Amino acid sequence: MIPLYGISNLLIGITSLAISILVFAKGPRNKTNKIWSILTVAIAIYGFGAYMVSLAKDAESALFWWQVSYIGIIFIPVLFMHFVSSYLAIKRPFFLKSLYGITFIFLILNFFLRDLFLGNVTLFFTDSKVFEPGYWVYPSSFLLKSFIFFVFGGLAIISHIDLIKGYKSATGFKRQQIKYFFIGTASGFIGGGTSFLPCFNISLYPVFNIAVVIYPLVTSYTILKYRLMDVRVTFTRTGIFVVVYTLVLALPFLFATYARTWLINLLGSNWWLGPLFLGTALATAGTFAYIYFQKRAEAILLREQRNYQEVLRQTAMGMSRIRNPKELLDLIANIITEKVSISHSAIYLFDEKKEQFILRTGRNLRKSQLASIDSNSPLIAWLKNNKTPLVYEEVERKSQDNADHILKRVKEEMYSLNATVVVPSFLENKLLNLIMLGDKLSERVYTSEDLNIFTILASQAALAIENALLYENIEEQVKQRTKELVEVQQQLVQAEKMATVGTLAGGVAHEINNPLTAILTNVQMLLAAKEFDQESLEIIDEATQRCKTIVQKLMTYAKKPLEAIGVNEVNLLVVIKNVIDFLKFELEQENIKVVLNAHQDDYLIMGNDSELEQVVTNMILNAKDAIGKIRKEGKIEITLSQNDDRLKMEIKDEGIGIPKEIINRIFDPFFTTKEIGKGLGLGLSICHSVIEKYNGIITVQSEPDKGSIFTVKLPKIKESIVSKNG
């Protein structure tokens, strides 16, 4: 015969007593915790007493242990109502005092009027081949036992009605608490109630008494042990535990009951070794079975939760690639809100200038959402000291346990922020930002795993946000520095232009001198003749126009870099012709001939004609100077060509060439081989920067005393890229 009733009561006693100690230790100052601890002690007294009844060998022993068990039974309904009233903040002080008074009356009856209160002792199931016989005690008076049954049953029913009302008015996490609490306590009372049916001569074995084990375990961990366990998981773990270990305990007894004769024939007086070995094997296998089924069940229950946790992990790893702070913050808020399925989210970023945490982004926020949080607020102080996420329900419960007003102020601040969870982001112990989370739309709780993932996400977010802000700052500094460099470059270009103008000034003066001589001669002739001479006036006009043209060319060349530099379509052939025309007289004075080879009319690129003119000017003048060092006359050959992608310009001279030891330095700023006062060393450097600006390249080939070839390659207009500074 199987002592299932006794085993279930022993489990009730052990689990209830352990939970009572645990809950009281967690919140000794909390009124609700105290009531629950006393309630579970009452349940434990009932369990241990009923277990001893199952071991009783005679009616007198059973009667004594029923007296002990009834100490707990009498107090369970009223303590349960007291707990529900405290938990739901229902005020009924007079009613509860009256109930406690009635309870103490029944306690007195239990000890001093035992025959009236308990009455008869009956042995049930004496003929059962399955269940062990058990003693049940009930009042002699049917009226009294009916009164006891319905009074205490009525208290349980009223308390559960209160829970239903509380469930309807609650929201979010507390709604979930009440729902599962109701399921747990209802199953416990119904299961325990089957133990009292024999009092009314209903010979029903109380097999559902095992349910009493479940409800204090579930409710204590999900409601009183501070939130962080999904109730579904708790139910599942408890259910699997009960099923597995019920089999572990029951199968050896079944084996001993039905196979005893066979075991005696096989093992003799050592027949008990059979059930012992079976029990040992089942106990070992039960542990692995429990772990296996627990993992499988949780994998099914938490599939959705694990999925979004994996998304959050991947997001945390990939955030560092985003450089824009706003895009990064929006991404974090969007993913958390959508993937975790929460009502709203907000991210506050610390502003050092304002010394506040400023709301930077959010999803589904109320219009009343606070725009900033002072850095000296209680919430910020708590987060800096503890460096862990805050859950509103936990703060609310701890604030009831703790006389410290700081937690109450933290709770009020979280309420004003509409925050169910606050996750801090730290970088090197510096609090950089806060992530505010609303309720889950599923009304489920935030588990420990959730908070761990959010903590990892927050840490990665702090690093990513810091990098993004640093990158943004650097980018801004680079833009400012680039702007300054462009301005300096333009100034250097102008300086080089003016140096070139200075170089050309002597030749220009000589060129202007001839028409000026003609002008002065004819003016003197007219003055001497004192009469109009048409031919002399025409000579004067022509010479004057020539002087004007020469001066305009020089001034245009000098002033162009000061104008706004834009990028547009440029025909390189036209640029070269303009430069040749401008330098024509200077080159003729040096006996330098320029030969231009171009097979087409259009060599189109994207650029600025003024800058490109300076490039060609610098290169031709350098070629002229190189020729002048070894020859009295020479030739500069300019060749234009193009293919599908690029346009190529080659400028070849017959000059002195460039020594190998300095050929790699000729494009460096301020490097020059000319005499002091003859150049700034910026000509080729400017050429290099301008060509590179338009995504081109400039190279040189040279041999001493044989000349040099400078090659410029630029993208054709159809594939040209706008300048980096344009």
C-alpha positions in Angstrom: 0.0 0.0 0.0 1.2 3.5 -0.9 1.5 6.2 1.8 0.9 8.9 -0.8 -1.1 11.0 1.6 1.7 10.9 4.2 4.4 11.7 1.6 2.4 14.7 0.3 2.0 16.1 3.8 5.7 15.7 4.6 6.5 17.6 1.4 4.0 20.3 2.4 5.6 20.7 5.8 9.2 20.8 4.5 8.6 23.2 1.6 6.3 25.5 3.6 8.7 25.8 6.5 11.6 26.5 4.2 9.7 29.2 2.3 8.5 30.8 5.5 12.1 31.3 6.6 13.2 32.5 3.2 10.4 35.0 2.8 10.8 36.4 6.3 14.6 36.8 5.8 14.0 38.7 2.5 11.6 41.3 4.0 11.5 41.2 7.8 10.1 44.7 8.0 7.5 44.2 5.3 4.0 43.6 6.7 2.9 41.5 3.8 6.0 39.3 4.0 5.4 38.8 7.8 1.8 37.7 7.2 2.8 35.3 4.4 5.6 33.9 6.6 3.1 33.2 9.4 0.7 31.7 6.9 3.3 29.3 5.5 4.2 28.3 9.1 0.5 27.4 9.7 0.6 25.3 6.5 3.8 23.6 7.6 2.1 22.7 11.0 -0.8 21.3 9.1 1.6 19.3 6.9 3.8 17.9 9.6 0.8 17.0 11.8 -1.0 15.3 9.0 2.1 13.3 8.2 2.4 12.1 11.7 -1.3 11.1 11.5 -0.5 8.9 8.5 2.2 7.1 10.7 -0.1 6.6 13.7 -0.7 3.0 14.8 -3.7 3.7 17.0 -6.6 6.1 17.3 -5.2 7.9 20.3 -2.0 8.8 18.5 -3.9 9.9 15.5 -6.2 12.1 17.7 -3.2 13.8 19.2 -1.5 14.6 15.9 -4.8 15.8 14.4 -4.9 18.3 17.3 -1.5 19.5 16.3 -2.4 19.6 12.6 -5.6 21.6 13.4 -3.5 24.4 14.9 -2.4 25.2 11.4 -5.7 24.3 9.7 -7.6 26.7 11.9 -5.4 29.7 11.1 -4.8 29.1 7.4 -8.1 30.7 6.0 -8.0 33.8 8.2 -4.2 34.3 7.6 -4.8 34.0 3.9 -7.6 36.6 4.0 -5.3 38.9 6.0 -2.5 38.4 3.5 -4.8 39.2 0.5 -6.1 42.3 2.2 -2.6 43.5 2.9 -1.4 42.7 -0.6 -4.3 44.5 -2.3 -4.5 47.3 0.3 -8.0 46.4 1.4 -8.9 47.9 4.7 -11.0 45.6 6.9 -9.5 45.9 10.4 -12.6 45.1 12.5 -13.6 42.1 10.4 -10.1 40.6 10.6 -10.0 41.2 14.4 -13.3 39.4 14.7 -12.0 36.5 12.6 -8.9 36.1 14.7 -11.2 36.1 17.8 -13.3 33.3 16.3 -10.1 31.4 15.4 -8.7 31.5 18.9 -12.1 30.2 20.2 -11.7 27.2 17.8 -8.1 26.8 19.0 -9.4 26.6 22.7 -12.0 24.1 21.6 -9.4 22.0 19.9 -7.4 21.6 23.1 -9.8 21.9 26.0 -13.0 20.5 24.4 -11.4 17.9 22.2 -14.3 15.5 22.3 -16.8 18.2 21.2 -14.5 19.8 18.6 -12.8 16.7 17.1 -15.2 14.0 18.3 -14.8 10.6 16.6 -11.8 9.0 15.1 -12.5 6.9 12.0 -10.1 4.5 10.1 -10.7 4.7 6.4 -9.7 2.5 3.5 -9.1 -0.5 5.7 -10.0 -2.8 2.8 -8.2 -0.9 0.1 -5.5 -2.8 -1.9 -4.0 0.4 -3.3 -4.0 3.1 -0.6 -2.9 2.9 3.0 -5.4 3.1 5.8 -5.7 6.5 7.4 -7.3 8.1 10.5 -9.7 11.0 10.0 -11.1 12.9 12.9 -14.3 15.0 12.7 -16.6 16.8 15.1 -19.4 14.8 16.7 -22.0 17.4 15.8 -22.9 17.7 12.1 -23.9 21.3 12.7 -20.5 22.2 14.2 -18.5 20.5 11.4 -20.7 22.1 8.7 -20.1 25.5 10.4 -16.4 25.0 10.5 -16.2 23.8 6.9 -18.3 26.6 5.4 -16.9 29.4 7.6 -13.3 28.6 6.6 -14.2 27.7 3.1 -16.1 31.0 2.8 -13.1 32.9 3.9 -11.1 31.3 1.1 -13.8 32.0 -1.4 -14.1 35.7 -0.4 -10.3 36.1 -0.6 -10.2 34.7 -4.1 -13.1 37.0 -5.1 -10.9 39.9 -3.8 -8.1 38.6 -6.0 -10.4 38.6 -9.1 -11.4 42.2 -8.4 -7.8 43.2 -7.9 -6.8 41.5 -11.2 -9.4 43.5 -13.1 -8.2 46.9 -11.8 -4.4 46.1 -11.9 -2.1 46.6 -14.8 1.2 45.3 -16.0 3.4 43.3 -13.7 0.9 43.3 -10.7 -1.8 42.0 -13.0 0.4 39.0 -13.8 1.2 38.5 -10.2 -2.4 38.3 -9.2 -3.4 36.0 -12.0 -0.8 33.4 -11.2 -1.2 33.9 -7.5 -4.9 33.1 -7.9 -4.2 30.0 -9.9 -1.7 28.8 -7.3 -3.8 29.4 -4.2 -7.0 28.2 -5.7 -5.4 24.9 -6.6 -3.9 24.6 -3.1 -7.2 25.2 -1.3 -9.1 22.8 -3.6 -6.4 20.1 -3.2 -6.2 20.6 0.6 -10.0 20.6 0.8 -10.2 17.0 -0.4 -8.5 16.0 2.9 -11.7 17.0 4.8 -14.2 15.1 2.8 -14.0 12.0 5.0 -15.3 14.2 7.8 -18.6 14.1 5.9 -18.3 10.3 5.4 -17.2 10.8 1.8 -14.7 8.0 1.3 -12.6 9.8 -1.3 -8.8 9.4 -1.1 -7.3 12.9 -0.9 -4.9 12.3 -3.8 -5.0 16.0 -4.8 -3.5 17.0 -1.4 -0.2 17.1 -3.3 -1.4 20.4 -4.9 -0.9 22.1 -1.5 2.9 21.7 -2.1 2.7 23.8 -5.3 0.9 26.9 -4.2 3.1 28.2 -1.4 6.2 27.5 -3.5 4.9 29.3 -6.6 3.4 32.3 -4.9 6.4 32.8 -2.6 8.9 32.8 -5.4 6.8 34.8 -7.9 5.3 37.4 -5.5 7.4 37.7 -2.4 10.8 36.8 -3.6 11.0 40.0 -5.5 9.7 39.4 -9.0 12.5 38.2 -11.2 11.2 34.8 -12.3 8.6 34.2 -15.0 5.6 32.6 -13.3 5.1 30.2 -16.2 8.7 28.9 -15.7 8.1 28.5 -11.9 4.9 26.5 -12.5 6.6 24.4 -15.1 9.7 23.7 -12.9 7.5 22.9 -9.9 5.2 20.7 -11.9 8.0 18.7 -13.4 9.7 18.4 -10.0 6.4 17.0 -8.5 5.8 14.6 -11.3 9.4 13.3 -11.5 9.9 12.9 -7.8 6.4 11.5 -7.2 7.4 8.7 -9.6 10.8 8.4 -7.9 9.1 7.9 -4.5 6.0 5.9 -5.6 7.5 3.3 -7.9 9.7 1.6 -5.2 6.6 1.4 -3.0 4.5 -0.1 -5.8 7.3 -2.5 -6.5 7.5 -3.5 -2.9 3.8 -3.9 -2.6 3.0 -5.9 -5.7 6.3 -7.8 -6.1 7.0 -8.6 -2.5 6.2 -12.3 -2.8 8.4 -12.6 -5.9 11.2 -10.7 -4.2 11.0 -13.0 -1.1 11.2 -16.1 -3.3 14.2 -14.5 -5.1 16.1 -12.8 -2.3 14.7 -14.3 0.9 15.0 -12.2 4.0 16.9 -9.6 1.9 13.9 -8.9 -0.3 14.0 -5.2 0.7 17.2 -4.8 -1.3 15.1 -4.9 -4.5 13.0 -1.7 -3.7 16.2 -0.1 -2.3 18.2 -0.6 -5.5 15.2 0.6 -7.6 14.8 3.7 -5.4 18.5 4.5 -5.7 18.5 4.1 -9.5 15.3 6.2 -9.8 16.7 8.9 -7.6 19.8 9.1 -9.8 17.9 9.0 -13.0 15.3 11.4 -11.6 17.9 14.2 -11.4 18.8 13.9 -15.0 15.2 13.5 -16.1 14.2 16.6 -14.2 17.0 18.6 -15.8 16.2 17.3 -19.3 12.5 17.9 -19.1 13.0 21.3 -17.4 15.3 22.5 -20.3 12.9 21.2 -23.0 9.9 22.8 -21.3 11.7 26.1 -20.8 12.9 26.1 -24.4 9.3 25.9 -25.5 8.0 28.4 -23.0 10.7 31.0 -23.5 11.2 30.6 -27.2 10.0 34.2 -27.9 12.0 35.6 -25.0 15.2 33.8 -26.1 14.7 35.1 -29.7 14.5 38.8 -28.7 17.4 38.3 -26.3 19.5 36.9 -29.2 18.5 40.0 -31.3 19.6 42.3 -28.5 22.9 40.4 -28.2 23.5 40.8 -32.0 22.5 44.5 -31.8 25.0 45.0 -28.9 27.8 43.5 -31.0 27.0 45.6 -34.1 26.4 49.0 -32.6 30.0 50.0 -32.8 29.8 50.3 -36.6 27.3 53.2 -36.5 29.0 56.6 -36.5 26.0 58.9 -36.3 24.8 59.3 -32.7 21.2 60.0 -33.5 21.0 57.0 -35.8 22.5 54.9 -33.1 20.1 56.1 -30.4 17.1 55.6 -32.7 18.2 52.1 -33.5 18.5 51.1 -29.9 15.1 52.5 -29.0 13.4 50.9 -32.1 14.9 47.5 -31.5 14.1 47.4 -27.8 10.6 48.6 -28.3 9.7 46.3 -31.2 11.7 43.2 -30.5 10.9 43.0 -26.8 7.4 44.2 -27.4 7.1 46.9 -24.8 4.8 49.9 -24.4 7.5 52.5 -24.8 11.1 53.3 -24.4 13.3 56.4 -23.9 17.0 57.1 -23.8 18.5 60.0 -21.8 22.1 61.2 -22.6 24.3 63.1 -20.1 25.0 66.7 -21.1 28.2 67.9 -19.3 27.4 71.6 -20.0 23.9 71.4 -18.5 24.8 68.7 -15.9 21.6 66.9 -16.8 20.5 63.8 -18.5 18.6 65.0 -21.6 16.0 63.0 -23.4 17.5 62.3 -26.9 15.1 59.7 -28.4 12.2 57.5 -27.5 9.3 55.5 -28.9 5.6 55.8 -28.0 6.3 58.4 -25.3 3.6 60.5 -23.6 3.6 64.2 -24.1 4.2 64.6 -20.4 7.5 62.6 -20.6 10.2 64.5 -18.7 12.7 66.2 -21.0 15.6 66.0 -18.5 16.8 64.5 -15.3 19.0 66.4 -12.9 22.4 64.7 -12.3 22.0 65.1 -8.5 18.5 63.4 -8.4 18.0 60.4 -6.0 17.5 58.1 -9.0 20.9 59.0 -10.6 22.6 58.8 -7.2 21.2 55.3 -6.6 22.3 54.1 -10.1 25.8 55.5 -9.6 26.2 53.8 -6.3 24.7 50.4 -7.3 25.4 50.2 -11.0 22.5 47.8 -11.6 19.2 48.0 -13.4 16.2 49.2 -11.4 12.8 47.5 -11.6 9.9 49.6 -10.4 8.1 46.8 -8.6 11.2 45.8 -6.7 11.9 49.5 -5.7 8.2 49.8 -4.6 8.5 46.6 -2.4 11.9 47.5 -1.0 10.7 51.0 -0.1 8.0 49.4 2.0 10.7 47.2 3.8 13.2 50.0 4.3 12.7 53.1 6.4 15.2 55.0 4.2 13.4 57.7 2.3 15.8 57.6 -0.6 14.1 54.5 -2.1 10.7 56.2 -1.8 12.1 59.2 -3.7 13.6 56.9 -6.3 10.2 55.2 -6.7 8.4 58.5 -7.1 11.0 59.6 -9.7 10.6 56.3 -11.7 6.8 56.8 -11.6 7.1 60.4 -12.9 9.4 59.1 -15.7 6.8 56.3 -16.5 9.7 53.8 -16.2 9.1 50.1 -15.4 12.8 49.4 -15.8 15.8 51.8 -15.8 19.0 50.4 -17.2 22.2 52.5 -16.6 25.0 52.7 -19.2 28.5 53.0 -17.7 31.8 53.6 -19.3 34.8 53.4 -17.0 32.6 54.0 -14.0 31.1 57.1 -15.6 27.3 57.1 -16.0 26.8 58.2 -19.7 23.1 57.5 -20.4 19.9 55.8 -19.1 17.6 53.5 -21.0 14.0 53.6 -19.8 11.7 50.7 -20.5 7.9 50.5 -20.2 5.7 47.4 -19.5 5.9 44.4 -21.7 2.8 44.3 -23.9 2.4 40.6 -22.9 2.2 41.8 -19.3 5.0 39.3 -18.4 7.7 40.2 -16.0 11.2 41.2 -16.7 13.3 38.2 -15.9 16.9 38.1 -14.6 18.0 37.0 -18.1 16.3 40.1 -19.5 18.1 42.4 -17.2 21.4 40.7 -17.9 20.9 41.2 -21.6 19.9 44.8 -21.1 23.0 45.4 -19.0 25.2 44.0 -21.7 23.3 46.1 -24.3 23.7 49.2 -22.2 27.4 48.7 -21.7 27.9 48.2 -25.5 25.7 51.2 -26.1 27.7 53.4 -23.8 30.9 52.5 -25.7 29.2 52.9 -29.1 27.6 56.3 -28.2 30.9 57.6 -26.8 32.6 56.5 -30.1 29.9 58.0 -32.2 30.0 61.3 -30.3 33.8 61.3 -30.5 33.6 60.6 -34.2 31.1 63.3 -34.7 33.4 65.7 -32.8 36.4 64.7 -34.8 34.4 64.9 -38.1 33.4 68.5 -37.1 37.0 69.3 -36.3 38.2 67.8 -39.5 35.6 69.9 -41.5 36.8 73.1 -39.7 40.4 72.2 -40.2 39.8 71.3 -43.8 38.1 74.7 -44.3 41.1 76.4 -42.7 43.5 74.4 -44.9 41.6 75.3 -48.0 41.8 79.0 -47.1 45.6 78.6 -46.4 46.0 76.7 -49.7 44.2 79.5 -51.6 46.5 82.0 -49.9 49.5 79.9 -50.9 48.2 79.6 -54.5 47.8 83.3 -54.6 51.3 83.8 -53.2 52.7 81.5 -55.9 50.7 83.4 -58.5 52.1 86.6 -57.4 55.6 85.1 -57.5 54.9 84.0 -61.0 53.7 87.5 -61.8 56.9 88.9 -60.4 58.9 86.5 -62.6 57.0 87.6 -65.6 57.1 91.3 -64.7 60.4 92.0 -66.4 59.2 90.4 -69.7 55.9 92.1 -69.5 57.5 95.5 -68.9 59.8 94.9 -72.0 56.8 93.8 -74.0 54.8 96.9 -73.0 57.8 99.1 -73.7 57.6 98.7 -77.5 54.0 99.9 -77.9 54.6 102.7 -75.4 57.6 103.9 -77.5 55.3 103.9 -80.5 52.7 105.9 -78.6 55.1 108.5 -77.3 56.8 108.9 -80.8 53.5 109.5 -82.6 52.2 111.8 -79.8 55.3 114.0 -80.1 55.0 114.0 -83.9 51.4 115.2 -83.6 52.3 117.8 -81.1 55.1 119.1 -83.4 52.9 119.2 -86.5 49.9 120.7 -84.6 47.5 119.1 -87.0 45.4 115.9 -87.2 47.1 112.8 -88.6 44.8 109.8 -89.0 47.5 107.2 -89.4 49.4 108.4 -86.3 46.2 108.2 -84.2 45.5 104.6 -85.5 49.1 103.6 -84.4 48.5 105.2 -81.0 45.1 103.3 -80.6 46.6 100.0 -81.6 49.5 100.3 -79.3 47.3 101.4 -76.4 45.0 98.3 -77.0 48.0 96.1 -77.0 49.2 97.5 -73.7 45.7 97.0 -72.2 45.5 93.4 -73.4 48.9 92.6 -71.9 48.0 94.2 -68.5 44.5 92.5 -68.5 46.1 89.1 -69.0 48.5 89.7 -66.2 45.9 91.0 -63.8 43.4 88.2 -64.6 46.1 85.6 -63.9 46.9 87.2 -60.6 43.4 87.8 -59.3 41.5 84.6 -60.3 42.4 82.5 -57.2 40.8 85.2 -55.0 37.4 84.5 -56.7 35.0 81.8 -55.5 36.3 78.5 -56.8 33.6 76.4 -58.3 33.6 73.1 -60.1 32.3 72.9 -63.6 32.9 71.5 -67.1 36.3 72.5 -68.4 37.9 72.0 -71.8 41.6 71.3 -71.0 42.6 72.2 -74.6 41.2 75.7 -74.2 43.0 76.1 -70.8 46.3 75.2 -72.4 45.8 77.5 -75.3 45.0 80.4 -73.0 48.2 79.8 -71.0 50.3 79.6 -74.1 48.9 82.8 -75.4 49.5 84.4 -72.0 53.2 83.2 -71.8 53.9 83.7 -75.5 56.0 86.8 -75.2 57.9 85.5 -72.2 58.8 82.3 -74.0 59.8 84.1 -77.2 62.2 86.2 -75.2 63.9 83.0 -74.1 63.8 81.5 -77.6 61.5 78.7 -76.4 59.0 77.3 -78.8 55.8 75.5 -77.6 54.4 72.7 -79.7 50.8 71.6 -78.9 49.6 68.2 -80.2 45.9 67.6 -79.9 43.8 65.5 -82.3 40.4 66.6 -81.1 38.7 69.8 -80.2 37.1 68.7 -76.9 39.1 67.4 -73.9 36.4 67.7 -71.2 36.9 67.2 -67.5 35.3 68.5 -64.2 37.4 71.2 -62.5 38.1 74.9 -62.2 39.7 76.7 -65.1 41.6 79.1 -62.9 43.3 76.3 -60.9 44.0 74.3 -64.0 45.5 77.3 -65.8 47.9 77.7 -62.8 48.9 74.0 -63.1 49.8 74.4 -66.8 51.5 77.8 -66.2 53.7 76.4 -63.4 54.7 73.4 -65.5 55.5 75.4 -68.6 57.6 78.0 -66.6 59.4 75.2 -64.9 60.2 73.6 -68.3 61.4 77.0 -69.6 63.7 77.4 -66.6 65.1 73.9 -67.0 65.9 74.5 -70.7 67.5 77.9 -69.9 70.0 76.3 -67.6 71.7 74.3 -70.4 70.5 75.8 -73.7 70.0 79.2 -75.4 66.9 77.9 -77.2 64.7 74.9 -76.9 61.3 73.3 -77.4 58.4 72.4 -75.0 56.1 69.8 -76.4 52.5 69.4 -75.0 50.5 66.4 -76.0 46.9 65.7 -75.3 45.2 62.3 -75.6 42.3 60.4 -74.1 40.8 56.9 -73.8 37.4 55.6 -72.5 38.2 56.6 -68.9 40.9 59.2 -68.7 42.4 62.2 -70.3 46.2 62.4 -70.4 48.4 65.6 -70.8 52.2 65.2 -71.2 54.6 68.2 -71.0 58.0 67.4 -72.4 61.1 69.7 -72.2 64.7 69.6 -73.3 66.0 70.9 -70.0 68.6 70.0 -67.4 66.5 67.2 -65.9 66.0 66.2 -62.3 68.7 64.3 -60.3 67.5 60.9 -59.0 68.3 61.9 -55.4 65.7 64.7 -55.3 63.1 63.4 -57.9 60.9 62.0 -55.0 60.9 65.4 -53.3 59.9 67.8 -56.1 56.2 67.8 -55.1 56.9 68.6 -51.5 55.8 72.1 -50.3 58.6 74.7 -50.2 61.2 72.4 -51.9 63.0 74.2 -54.7 66.2 74.0 -56.7 66.0 77.6 -57.8 68.2 80.4 -56.5 66.9 82.4 -53.4 64.4 84.9 -54.5 63.6 83.0 -57.8 60.8 80.9 -56.3 58.8 79.8 -53.2 59.0 76.1 -53.8 55.2 75.8 -54.0 54.6 75.5 -57.8 54.8 71.7 -58.2 53.2 71.1 -54.7 50.2 73.2 -55.8 50.1 71.3 -59.1 50.0 68.0 -57.2 47.3 69.1 -54.8 45.1 70.5 -57.6 45.3 67.4 -59.7 44.7 65.1 -56.8 41.7 67.3 -55.8 40.1 66.4 -59.1 40.9 62.6 -58.6 43.8 62.8 -61.0 47.5 61.8 -60.7 50.7 63.6 -61.7 54.0 61.8 -62.4 57.4 62.7 -63.7 60.1 60.9 -65.7 63.5 62.6 -66.1 67.1 62.0 -67.0 69.9 64.5 -66.3 70.8 66.8 -69.3 68.1 65.1 -71.4 64.9 66.7 -70.1 61.8 65.7 -68.2 58.3 64.5 -69.0 55.5 65.5 -66.6 52.3 63.4 -67.1 48.9 64.4 -65.8 45.9 62.0 -65.9 42.4 63.2 -65.1 39.1 61.3 -65.3 36.9 62.3 -68.3 33.8 64.2 -67.6 31.4 61.3 -67.7 33.1 59.6 -64.8 34.6 62.6 -63.1 34.0 62.9 -59.4 33.2 66.2 -57.8 36.1 67.7 -55.9 36.5 66.6 -52.3 36.1 70.2 -51.2 33.3 71.1 -53.6 
